């Protein structure tokens, strides 16, 4: 976590950055994000993001945090349709869809089942 350590060092040197203003950063591959979105609803996604910021999940993959929350709740994971419009969550998703449509390439809508493309 050299990047985080360097960011903290820069923030420590800047008197205008208060400790309360610092936020934990979670790195997530698109595959992890897709996995989570295919297994939860918006509330579950936000709960996963919130939990990932907790100290006990430092260094965890976001998908692992989600799995842990599901296990703690005693639920089973299942693949399902994306529970919300990805364009609302990931603004670049809509931009990419528009570019592909402009170029005549087909793109599956975000509401399709994962893997049905």
Contact map, one row per residue, 1 for C-alpha under 8 A:
111110000000000000000000000000000000000000000000000000000000000000000000000000000000000000000000000000000000000000000
111111000000000000000000000000000000000000000000000000000000000000000000000000000000000000000000000000000000000000000
111111100000000000000000000000000000000000000000000000000000000000000000000000000000000000000000000000000000000000000
111111110000000000000000000000000000000000000000000000000000000000000000000000000000000000000000000000000000000000000
111111111000000000000000000000000000000000000000000000000000000000000000000000000000000000000000000000000000000000000
011111111100000000000000000000000000000000000000000000000000000000000000000000000000000000000000000000000000000000000
001111111110000000000000000000000000000000000000000000000000000000000000000000000000000000000000000000000000000000000
000111111111000000000000000000000000000000000000000000000000000000000000000000000000000000000000000000000000000000000
000011111111100000000000000000000000000000000000000000000000000000000000000000000000000000000000000000000000000000000
000001111111110000000000000000000000000000000000000000000000000000000000000000000000000000000000000000000000000000000
000000111111111010000000000000000000000000000000000000000000000000000000000000000000000000000000000000000000000000000
000000011111111010000000000000000000000000000000000000000000000000000000000000000000000000000000000000000000000000000
000000001111111000000000000000000000000000000000000000000000000000000000000000000000000000000000000000000000000000000
000000000111111110000000000000000000000000000000000000000000000000000000000000000000000000000000000000000000000000000
000000000011111111000000000000000000000000000000000000000000000000000000000000000000000000000000000000000000000000000
000000000000011111000000000000000000000000000000000000000000000000000000000000000000000000000000000000000000000000000
000000000011011111101100000000000000000000000000000000000000000000000000000000000000000000000000000000000000000000000
000000000000001111111100000000000000000000000000000000000000000000000000000000000000000000000000000000000000000000000
000000000000000011111100000000000000000000000000000000000000000000000000000000000000000000000000000000000000000000000
000000000000000001111100000000000000000000000000000000000000000000000000000000000000000000000000000000000000000000000
000000000000000011111110000000000000000000000000000000000000000000000000000000000000000000000000000000000000000000000
000000000000000011111111000000000000000000000000000000000000000000000000000000000000000000000000000000000000000000000
000000000000000000001111100000000000000000000000000000000000000000000000000000000000000000000000000000000000000000000
000000000000000000000111110000000000000000000000000010000000000000000000000000000000000000000000000000000000000000000
000000000000000000000011111000000000000000000000000010000000000000000000000000000000000000000000000000000000000000000
000000000000000000000001111100000000000000000000000110000000010000000000000000000000000000000000000000000000000000000
000000000000000000000000111110000000000000000000000000000000110000000000000000000000000000000000000000000000000000000
000000000000000000000000011111011000000000000000000000000000110000000000000000000000000000000000000000000000000000000
000000000000000000000000001111111000000000000000000000000000000000000000000000000000000000000000000000000000000000000
000000000000000000000000000111111100000000000000000000000000000000000000000000000000000000000000000000000000000000000
000000000000000000000000000011111110000000000000000000000000000000000000000000000000000000000000000000000000000000000
000000000000000000000000000111111111000000000000000000000000111000000000000000000000000000000000000000000000000000000
000000000000000000000000000111111111100000000000000000000000011000000000000000000000000000000000000000000000000000000
000000000000000000000000000001111111110000000000000000000000000000000000000000000000000000000000000000000000000000000
000000000000000000000000000000111111111000000000000000000000001000000000000000000000000000000000000000000000000000000
000000000000000000000000000000011111111100001000000000000000001001000000000000000000000000000000000000000000000000000
000000000000000000000000000000001111111110001000000000000000000000000000000000000110000000000000000000000000000000000
000000000000000000000000000000000111111100000000000000000000000000000000000001111110000000000000000000000000000011000
000000000000000000000000000000000011111110000000000000000000000000000000000011110100000000000000000000000000000000000
000000000000000000000000000000000001111111111000000000000000000000000000000000010110000000000000000000000000000000000
000000000000000000000000000000000000101111111000000000000000000000000000000000000111000000000000000000000000000000000
000000000000000000000000000000000000000111111100000000000000000000000000000000000011000000000000000000000000000000000
000000000000000000000000000000000000000111111110000000000000000000000000000000000000000000000000000000000000000000000
000000000000000000000000000000000000000111111111000000000000000000000000000000000000000000000000000000000000000000000
000000000000000000000000000000000001100111111111100000000000000001000000000000000000000000000000000000000000000000000
000000000000000000000000000000000000000001111111110000000000000000000000000000000000000000000000000000000000000000000
000000000000000000000000000000000000000000111111111000000000000000000000000000000000000000000000000000000000000000000
000000000000000000000000000000000000000000011111111100000000010011001000000000000000000000000000000000000000000000000
000000000000000000000000000000000000000000001111111110000000010000000000000000000000000000000000000000000000000000000
000000000000000000000000000000000000000000000111111111000000000000000000000000000000000000000000000000000000000000000
000000000000000000000000000000000000000000000011111111001000000010000000000000000000000000000000000000000000000000000
000000000000000000000000010000000000000000000001111111101101010010000000000000000000000000000000000000000000000000000
000000000000000000000001110000000000000000000000111111101100000000000000000000000000000000000000000000000000000000000
000000000000000000000000000000000000000000000000011111111100000000000000000000000000000000000000000000000000000000000
000000000000000000000000000000000000000000000000000111111100000000000000000000000000000000000000000000000000000000000
000000000000000000000000000000000000000000000000000001111100000000000000000000000000000000000000000000000000000000000
000000000000000000000000000000000000000000000000001111111111000010000000000000000000000000000000000000000000000000000
000000000000000000000000000000000000000000000000000111111111000000000000000000000000000000000000000000000000000000000
000000000000000000000000000000000000000000000000000000001111100000000000000000000000000000000000000000000000000000000
000000000000000000000000000000000000000000000000000100001111110110000000000000000000000000000000000000000000000000000
000000000000000000000000001100010000000000000000000000000011111110000000000000000000000000000000000000000000000000000
000000000000000000000000011100011000000000000001100100000001111111000000000000000000000000000000000000000000000000000
000000000000000000000000000000011011000000000000000000000000111111100000000000000000000000000000000000000000000000000
000000000000000000000000000000000000000000000000000000000001111111110000000000000000000000000000000000000000000000000
000000000000000000000000000000000000000000000001001100001001111111111000000000000000000000000000000000000000000000000
000000000000000000000000000000000001000000001001000000000000011111111100000000000000000000000000000000000000000000000
000000000000000000000000000000000000000000000000000000000000001111111110000010000000000000000000000000000000000000000
000000000000000000000000000000000000000000000000000000000000000111111111000000000000000000000000000000000000000000000
000000000000000000000000000000000000000000000001000000000000000011111111100000000000000000000000000000000000000000000
000000000000000000000000000000000000000000000000000000000000000001111111111110000000000000000000000000000000000000000
000000000000000000000000000000000000000000000000000000000000000000111111111100000000000000000000000000000000000000000
000000000000000000000000000000000000000000000000000000000000000000011111111000000000000000000000000000000000000000000
000000000000000000000000000000000000000000000000000000000000000000001111111000000000000000000000000000000000000000000
000000000000000000000000000000000000000000000000000000000000000000000111111100000000000000000000000000000000000000000
000000000000000000000000000000000000000000000000000000000000000000000111111110000000000000000000000000000000000000000
000000000000000000000000000000000000000000000000000000000000000000000110011111000000000000000000000000000000000000000
000000000000000000000000000000000000001000000000000000000000000000100100001111100000000000000000000000000000000000000
000000000000000000000000000000000000011000000000000000000000000000000000000111110000000000000000000000000000000000000
000000000000000000000000000000000000011000000000000000000000000000000000000011111000000000000000000000000000000001000
000000000000000000000000000000000000011100000000000000000000000000000000000001111110000000000000000000000000000011000
000000000000000000000000000000000000010000000000000000000000000000000000000000111110000000000000000000000000001111000
000000000000000000000000000000000000111110000000000000000000000000000000000000011111110000000000000000000000011111000
000000000000000000000000000000000000110111000000000000000000000000000000000000011111100000000000000000000000001000000
000000000000000000000000000000000000000011000000000000000000000000000000000000000111110100000000000000000000001000000
000000000000000000000000000000000000000000000000000000000000000000000000000000000111111110000000000000000000011000000
000000000000000000000000000000000000000000000000000000000000000000000000000000000101111111101100000000000000010000000
000000000000000000000000000000000000000000000000000000000000000000000000000000000000111111111100000000000000000000000
000000000000000000000000000000000000000000000000000000000000000000000000000000000001111111100000000000000000000000000
000000000000000000000000000000000000000000000000000000000000000000000000000000000000111111100000000000000000000000000
000000000000000000000000000000000000000000000000000000000000000000000000000000000000011111111100000000000000000000000
000000000000000000000000000000000000000000000000000000000000000000000000000000000000011111111110000000000000000000000
000000000000000000000000000000000000000000000000000000000000000000000000000000000000001001111111000000000000000000000
000000000000000000000000000000000000000000000000000000000000000000000000000000000000011001111111100000000000000000000
000000000000000000000000000000000000000000000000000000000000000000000000000000000000011001111111110000000000000000000
000000000000000000000000000000000000000000000000000000000000000000000000000000000000000000111111111000000000000000000
000000000000000000000000000000000000000000000000000000000000000000000000000000000000000000011111111100000000000000000
000000000000000000000000000000000000000000000000000000000000000000000000000000000000000000001111111110000010000000000
000000000000000000000000000000000000000000000000000000000000000000000000000000000000000000000111111111000000000000000
000000000000000000000000000000000000000000000000000000000000000000000000000000000000000000000011111111100000000000000
000000000000000000000000000000000000000000000000000000000000000000000000000000000000000000000001111111111110000000000
000000000000000000000000000000000000000000000000000000000000000000000000000000000000000000000000111111111110000000000
000000000000000000000000000000000000000000000000000000000000000000000000000000000000000000000000011111111000000000000
000000000000000000000000000000000000000000000000000000000000000000000000000000000000000000000000001111111000000000000
000000000000000000000000000000000000000000000000000000000000000000000000000000000000000000000000000111111100000000000
000000000000000000000000000000000000000000000000000000000000000000000000000000000000000000000000000111111110000000000
000000000000000000000000000000000000000000000000000000000000000000000000000000000000000000000000000110011111000000000
000000000000000000000000000000000000000000000000000000000000000000000000000000000000000000000000100110001111100000001
000000000000000000000000000000000000000000000000000000000000000000000000000000000000000000000000000000000111110100001
000000000000000000000000000000000000000000000000000000000000000000000000000000000000000000000000000000000011111100000
000000000000000000000000000000000000000000000000000000000000000000000000000000000100110000000000000000000001111100000
000000000000000000000000000000000000000000000000000000000000000000000000000000001111100000000000000000000000111110000
000000000000000000000000000000000000000000000000000000000000000000000000000000001100000000000000000000000001111111011
000000000000000000000000000000000000010000000000000000000000000000000000000000011100000000000000000000000000001111110
000000000000000000000000000000000000010000000000000000000000000000000000000000111100000000000000000000000000000111111
000000000000000000000000000000000000000000000000000000000000000000000000000000000000000000000000000000000000000011111
000000000000000000000000000000000000000000000000000000000000000000000000000000000000000000000000000000000000000111111
000000000000000000000000000000000000000000000000000000000000000000000000000000000000000000000000000000000011000101111
